[in-house]
């Protein structure tokens, strides 16, 4: 450790992203990336924007993009905030909305960036255990709190609350900010955005990385009451007034213009998820009913770390979290059909099953 670091830097335990290997031939199912490319309209919009105007700063308000998002979700432009990926949006949320005298509440098993941001922004927090089925119980959040944040669908479990359950949570906690992180909502869960109209304490955070295949452009946004958005703008403009580059804004606008492409890719991913879940269950895996673009699975006869290592030895990369309660579980991103078949074949081989023991699905 460097003696030049601040005390805060010494205390931080950074988030560890999924491995981005430089090994040819790996089937990469560890980072929840979309297996299908972005809309052709996106590529064309980025090409058009790659011109001499790149010498100029981008629109600091990203007005055209905020209009596109507002129209898509049928909200007002002043109810939309944009940032450089949903992780940056979340950073501003933690700094601007979630630090209070009472603790922030979130599940004990969830997106592991949340405790990292708590450390970075000095946010006191308490974790709330998921139930034995790995589900969030709304009743467990009816207790004193400074704020709440829930990933819905949750990561890494893939399980989701219905909108009515989120409404119950908002009604039970009307006096504190409630953040719903919808990074994976596009793959079968209900968005909470319609509840913004009736709940001034709700902020919904979204990303274009997963459903819109734009992980490389880094575009995230939030939808909430105008007063919440104003708070986020104050934080953003105290940190970076130009978070979204010209190419990112152009590509994101085009992504919302091609709903047909989005729907077609989403349908393929959902179909592959159900096929993969069925194949893994035939191999003896326990598979949680996911509404995300990944599965959370374990095998009753296998150690999770050894299972992940065995798959990697067979050129398939999945995500393993060596943490309490989930050390024997794997998170498997949904790839294209060929990638899913490669995963099933590798798992069958590892378990000593016949090559087609997983079935045709």
N, C-alpha and C positions, 0 to 999 in steps of 0.2 A: 504494500500500500504506500502511496506517496505521502510524504510529510507535508506536501503543499495542499492537500485536500482540506476542505472545510470539515467541521464536525458532522454536518449533515451528510456529506458525501461518504464519510466513514460509516455512518449508521445505516445507509440505504442497502436494501437487498433488491437489486434490479429484477425486473421481469425477464424471463428467459424465453425468447421466441422459439418457435419450432425450427428445427434444423433446415437449412437451405443447402443441401449437399451439392458438391461439385463432382459427383461420381456418375459417370455415364451409365444409363441402363436401369437405374433405380425406378421402381414404381412409387411415386411420391404421394402418399396419402396421409400426411402428417400436419398440414397447415391450413386445411379447410379452404383451399383455393378452388375457384370454379374451374372444372375441366374443360369448359367451352369458352371460346374467345369472346370478346366484346362485340357488340353490334357493328356491322360494316359502317353504319352511320357515324359511330364514334370514331372509327379510324379515319374516315373522310374528314370529319370535323377537326380532328387533331392535325391532320395534314394541312388543312386550310389555315389553321391558326399558327402553324409553324412558318411564320413569315417575318419580314423586317420589323414588324411591330413588337417583336419580342424584346426590342431594346427599351420598351416602355414598361413601367410598372403595371401589373394587372389591376383590375377594378377591386379596390380594397373591400367593397361591400358585396362583391359577387352578385350584383343585383339581378342580372338576367338568370343566373342559376337559382337564386332564391325564388324568383317568380315561377320558374319551371317546377321547383319542388312544391311550392304553395299550390299551384294549379293541380299537380298530381294528387296531392293529399286533400285538396279542397279546404285549405286553411288560408289565412291572410299572410302576406309577405312578411309583415312584422312579427309573425309567429315562427319564423324560420331563421336558424343560425347555421352557418357552414364553417367547416374547418378542415385542416389538413389530415384527413382520415378521422375515423370516429375515436381513435385513441387520443388525438389532440383535443377533440371536442370534450371527451371525458376529462382530460386534464383540466380544462377550463371549468368544467362542472364541479370537480372536486375543489378547485381553488375558490370558485365564486359562489357555490350554492350549498356545499355539503359540510362545511366546517362550522359546528355549533357547540354549545356547552354540553348538550347531551350527545351520546354516541351515534354515529352512523351505523345502520344495520344492513347486513347482507349475508347470504348463505355461507356456511362453512365450506361448501364445495361449489365454486363458481369461478368466474374469470379471475385469474390470479394477478391481473394488473390492479385490481381494486385495493388490496393491502399495500401494494407498491406506491400507489398514489397517496394513500393515507400517510405513509411514511414521508413522502416528498412534500406534502402540503400540511403536515401536522394535523391530520384529521383523526380524532379519537373514534374508534370503531369497536363493535362487538359482532361476532359471527353468530348466526342462528342455524342450528343443525337442520339439514334436510331430514325428512323422515326415513324410515327403513327402506322405502321404495325409491329413495333418491329424489323425492318430490318436495317442492316448496309448499309449506302449509301457511296460508294467509293468516290463520288465527295466531300463529306464532309471532306475527309482527304487530299485534295489537298490544303494544307495550310502549313505555316512554322512549322516545328517540329524538335525535336532532334532525335526522333525514334517513331515507331508505334508498337503496339502489338494488335492482334485481335485473339480471340478464334473463330475457324471455324471448325465445327458448333459452334455458340455462345452458351454460358451457362449464364443464364438458359433457353434461348428461344428455343434452338434447331435449329434455322434457320441458313442457310449456304450460303456463297458466292460460285459461280462457279469459277473454275480455271481461266477462262478468266477475270473475275472481279478482281481476285488477281493479275493477270499479269498487268492489267490496273493500279492498285494501285502501283505496283512496278515501272512501267514506269513513274508514276507521281511523285514518291519519290525516285529517283535513288541514292541520296546522303546521305540517312539515313538508319540505320538498320530497317528492317521490320521483325517482328516475327509473325509467324502464329502458334497458339497453337491448335494442332489437337488432343486433348484428345479424341474427340468423332467421328473422321472422319470415323472410320471403319463401321459406320452404315448407310451409304448412301451418304456421301459427297465426293467431289473430293479432293484428296490430292494435295498440292502445291509442293511436292517434285520434280517433273519433272522440275519445274521452277528454281531450284537451279543451273542447268547447264548454265543458261543464265542470272542469276541475282545474282551478288556477295554480294548483301546486304540482301538477304533472308535467314532467319533461320526458320526451321520448327521443332517444338517440339512435340514429341509423347510420349505415355505411353503404357505399356502392361497391365495396370490395368483393362481396360474396355474390349476391343476387345479380348484380350488373356486370360482373367480371372485370372490375376496374381496380383490383388490388394494387396495380402498378402506378395508378394515377393519384392515389391517396386523397379520397374525397369522403368526408363524413358530414353529417348534419344533425341538427336537433330541432324538434317541433315542440312548442310550448307556449304558454301565455306570454304576451308581449313583455310583461315585467320581468319574467325569467330570462327572456332573450336579451333584454337590455342589460341585465347583470352579466351575461356571458360576453356581450359586446364590450363592456367596460374592461373585463379581464383580457380579452383578446387584444384590444387596442392599447393595453398596458404591456403587452408581450410581443405581438407581431401583427402589425396592421395589414400585412399583405400575405396571409397564410396560403391562399390558393393561387397557384400560377395560372397563366393564361391558357395553357394547354389543358390543364386539369378542368378548368371551368368550361371550356369548349367541349371536351369529351363528355363531361357529366351532363351537360344540357342535352347533347345528342342521345345519351343513354335513355333519358326520360322520354325522348321523342319516339323511341322504337319499342313500344310495349309488346308488340308481337314477338320480337326476338327474345325479350325477357321471359315471356310466358312459355315459349317453346323450350328454352334452355332449362327453366325451372321444372317443367313437366318431365324432361328427360332425367334430371337429377333425382326427383322424387321417385320415379320408376326404378332407377338404379338402386336407390336406397332401400326400397322394399324388396327388390330382388336380392340384394346383398344381405339384408337382415334375414331373409328366409334361408339363404344358403348357409350362413353362419349358425343359425339355429339347428339346421340339420347336422352340423358338425359338433353340436353339443354346447355351443356358446350361449350364455345368457345375454340377451340383447335388449336394451331399454327402448321403448317406443318413441323414437326420435321424430321431432318436427323441425330438424335442422338439416344442414348438408353434411352431417357426419353421424356416425353411430358410436355409442359407448357400450363396450362389450367386455365380458370376462369369460374365461373357461374354468369350470369348477375343478379341473384336474391340472391346471397350469399356473405357475407363478407369472405374474404380469411382466416383470422385468425380463425373465427368460423367454417369454412368449414374444415380446417385442424384439429381443435380440435374435431369436430364431427366424422371425419373419425378415429381419434385415439381412440375415445371412442368405436368405432366399430372394434378395433384391427387392423387398417390399418394405417401405418405410412408413411406420405409424407412430402415433404420439403416446408415450407412456408418462404418467405423472407419479413420481415416487412420493406420495403424500398419504397421510392417514386416511383410512376408509376407502381409498381408491387405488391402492398400490397394485392390486391385481387386475385393474381395468385398463383397457386400451381405448383411445379415441381414434376412429378410423374415418378419414375424409371420404366423401363419395366421389369417386372418379368416373371416368367414362366406362362403358361396358367392358372394354378390354382390360382396363385397370382393375375393375371389380373382380373379373374372372381370374386375373393374376393373383389377387389377394386370396381368393377362395382356394385356388390351386396350391398356393404356398402354405396356407393354413392346413389344408388336408394333408399335405406332405409332412408338415411339422408334427401333426397328430398321428401320423402313421396310418392314414386312411387312404382308400383307393383314390386315384386321380380325380374321379368324377363323383366322389361321395357327397359333394354338396348339391348335386342335382342340377337340372337345367333351369329351374326357377320359372 
